[in-house]
């Protein structure tokens, strides 16, 4: 027997769970934005074919 198809939204969300999900999202978004900026700056500074 399978469980329910959707999350039960009738109960209030646990504040700790909300905080942890929020922080994970913030860290993922920061990584998603900062890595391309870092790579672009590195590409402008370091000559082609040279290791860092």
Secondary structure, DSSP 8 states (H G I E B T S, - for coil): ----SS---SS---HHHHHHHHHHHHHHHHHHHHHHHHHHHHHHHS-TT---
